[in-house]
Amino acid sequence: MSIQEVSASAAAQSQYEVRASKTITFGGKEIVTESSISVSISAEALARGAESQPKPTKEQSEKVAREMAVLRNNDMASYARGPSLAGAFYGDPATANDAVSFIDFFQHSTINADDMATALHQALTSPQGSGDETTLGMDVAMTQAKLNYVVDKFVSADYQQQARDFVAGFVAKKGEQADQTNRAALTQSAALAQSRGDTAQAKQSQQAIEQLDAGTHSSQTDRKAMLAITANADDSSNWFAQMNQRVENSGSLPFVTALEKNHIGALQQQWSQFTTLLKAAEQPAGDESQHA
């Protein structure tokens, strides 16, 4: 009995289920699943068909198994593997909230997902002890530089422009968050000063809020200046020279100048460690023996 005959004789006992296609939104993209039809044949009909069919040879079984393995592997390869959620990128409170927004970096990564997660974690991590508005501006500027470095080295060419646009938006958002924090603190300061009858302090805080609204507050001008410095990726050593020069020309108190210069040193050391770490991911596997 042929398979067609089995299907015909079991038609009355067979059950058909039609599965409609559906659209799933994942990582900001719509993925359409294909429609499929599954056929369920009764056990009795299946047994009759099986009895009439010759058993496949060992060679035939192995060939089918190989073909199925190729199909499975190709299917798995069509989806980028996500990083381990147990890693530092998702586990570190300093980066966990931002981690989910980088999903497209994994979809277009030229390195494995866990290495990309490590690179992004390092890019979003700043030295401990950021002390004032100037050093916070430096941190945002170095985050910009490190993220752009990741894009240049480990994001596929077809997605690099989108990735750079994302970095620009991400950095702008960080600036807006800093402004909101400043505005909230200044609003509280103005209200407290007013309640105490300190009209001079209340006026000063209100003026600072107006500067934030106009984009001219010192925290904003410092941040813009630092971002402009690291926007040029040609010569990283020049970044830190310009930062030092800006600090020296600021006219701040000596202890403030010392704090800011120490922070620049920490940023420079972190940048060196960051690039050294990421260059290791660029090394071909065959080169490892040369460094053993």
N, C-alpha and C positions, 0 to 999 in steps of 0.2 A: 504494500500500500504506500503510495507516495505521500509526501507532506501535504500536497494539495487535497488528496482524498481524505486524509485525516482531518484537515481543516473543515472540509465539507461535511463529513459525518458528525463532527463535534459542534457544528454551528449552533445547533439548538441548545447545547449545554455551555457554549462559550459566553463570556461576559466582556463587553467592550466599555472602556472608560476613556473619554476624551478629556485631555488636560489643556485648558486654554493657556495661551501665552500671557505673561505678565511682565510689567516693567518694575525693576528694582532700582532704587536710588542708592548708590554707594560711592562715598568719596566725592560727592558733588556731580557724579555722572550717572546717566540713565543706562541701565543694562537690560536689554530685552531678552528674556528666556524664550527658547523656541517651543512652539506647540508640539505635543507628542501624543500618540495614541498607544495605550497599553492594552494588550489582549490577554485575557485570562481564560485558559482552557481547562476543562474539568479534569480531574485526576484520571478518570476512566478513559477518556479520549486520549490523554497524553500517554497513558500506559499502552494502549493499542498501537499508537503511532511508534512508540519506542521499540516495541516488540518486532515491528516490521522493518526497522531501519538497521543496517549493518553498523556495528560498532566501529568508530574511527580508529585508525592505526595509531601507534605511539608517535610516529612522525607527524601525522596529521594533527594530533592533539598538541604536540609541541609547537607546530607552526601556528596554530590558532592562538596558543598562549602568548607566543612572541608578538603576533600582530596586535593582540589586545593590550599587551604591555606598552607597545609603541603608541597606540592610540591614547592610553591612559597618561603616559608621560607627556605627550604632546598637549593634551588637555590641561594638565597641571602646569605646564610651562607657559601656557597662555595667560596665566594669572600671576601677578607679582606676589611673592611670598611676603607677608608682613613680618615685622620684627617681633622679637619676644617681648611680651608685655611685662615680663619680670625684669627687664633691663632698666638701667638707670634713667633712660630718656623718659619712660613712663612712671618710674618709681620716685624720681627726685621731685619734691614739691616745687622746686624752682623752675622746672621745665614741664611738669606733667600737664598743666593746664593748656600749654601751647602745643604739646606733642601731637594731638589729634589733627591740628590744622595743617600738618605737613604730609598728609596721606599721599598726595600726588607726587611728592619727592620719591616715595618708595615705588610708585608705579612706573617711574621713569629713571630709576637708579641704574648706574652701570656697575655698581658693587652690590654685594649681598645686603639684605635688609638690616641685619644686625650691625654691620659696619656703617651703614648709612645712619642708623639710630645713634650710634656712638659719635659719629661726626656731628650730627645735629645737636646732640646733648652738649658736646664740647663747645659748639658755636654759640649756644644760648647761655653758657655758664660764664659769669664774671667773677673777678677776684673778690674775696671777702673784704669787708670794711670800706665799701664805697662811702665817702664821707660827706660830700656836698654836691651842689648843683652841677659844678664843673665835672667832677668825677663821674657823676651819673650820665652826663652827656657823653663822656669818653666811653662809658660802657656800651651805650646804645650804638655809638659809632663803630666800636669794635665788633659788636654783634652783626652789624651790617657787613663789615669786612669779612668776617668768618663765614657768614651764610653765603655771600657771593663767591667765596673761595670754594665752598662745597658745590655750588652750582657749576662753577667752571670745571671742576675736576670730576664730579661724580653724577651729574645729571645729563641725560642723553641730549644730543645736539638739537633734536626736534622739539624739545621742551624747554630749552634754556631761556628763551625770551619770556615765556610764561612764568618760569621760576624766578627770574630777575624781577618781574613785575610783582610777583607775590612777595618777594623779600622787601621791595620798596613799600608795599602796603603794610607788611608786618611791622617794619621799623616805624612807619608813620603812626600806626596804631599804638605802639609802645610810647611814642611821644605824647599822644593824646591821653593815654592812661596816666602818664606822669603829670600832665597839665591838670587832669581831674583831681589827682591826689593833692597837688599844690593848691588848687582852688578850694578844695574842702578844708584844708588846714588854714588857709587864709581867712575863709569865711568864719570858721570857729574863732580864730584869733580876733577878728573884727568884732564879733558878737561879745566875746569875753571882755575886750577892752571897753566896749560901749557900756557893758553892765557895770564896770568898775569906774566909769566916768573918765576913762583915759581917752579923750577925744583925739589926741594926737596919734596914738597907736592905732586907733580904729580907722582914722583917715589914711594912715600909711598902709594898713592892710587892704583897705578898699582900693587904693591906688594900684597896689600890686595885682589885685583881681582884674582891674581894668586893663593893666598891661598884659595879663594873660589872655584876656579876650581879644586884645589887639595883636597878639603874637610878638610883643616886644619885651616881655619879661626876661630878666637875665638868664633864667634857666632855659628859656627857649632860644635865645641868641647863642648861648654857649653850645647847646645841643646842635643847632644848625651849623655852627662853625666846625664842630667836631665831625659831623656827618659829611660835610664838604671835604674835610681832610682825607677821610678813608674812602670817599667815593672813587678816588683814583687808585686803582690796584697795581699800578706799575712799580712803585717803590715803597715797600712797607717801612723801611728804615726812615724814610722821609716823614711818615705819619708822626712818629714819636718825637722827631726833632721839631715839627710844627706844634705839636701839643705842648712840649716843653717851652717853646718860644712864647706861646700864648699865655702860659702860666706866669712866665717871668715878666711879661708886659702887663699883667692884670693889676698890679699895684696892691695885691692882697697882703694881709698881715703875714709875717714870716712863717708862723706855724701853719697857716693855711697853705702857703706856697709849698712848704715841706711836705704836707699831707698829699697835695695834688701831684707833686713830683714823685713821691713814693708810689702813688697809684699808677702813674705812667710806667714806672719800672716794673710793677707787677703785671700790667697789661702787656708789656713788651715780652716778658718772660713767658706769659701764657700764650701769646701768639707764636713764639718759637716752638713751644711744646706742641701746640695745636698743629702747626704745619709739619712738624716732624712725625707726629702720629699719623696724619693723613697721607703723607708721602709713603708710609709703609704699605698702605692699601694700594698704591700705584705700582709697587714692585711686582713684576711677574713672578709666578711661583718658582720658576727655575732659577731665579736670582738668589733665593734664600741660601743656597749652599755657599755662595760667595761671601756671605756675612757670618757664616757659622764659626 
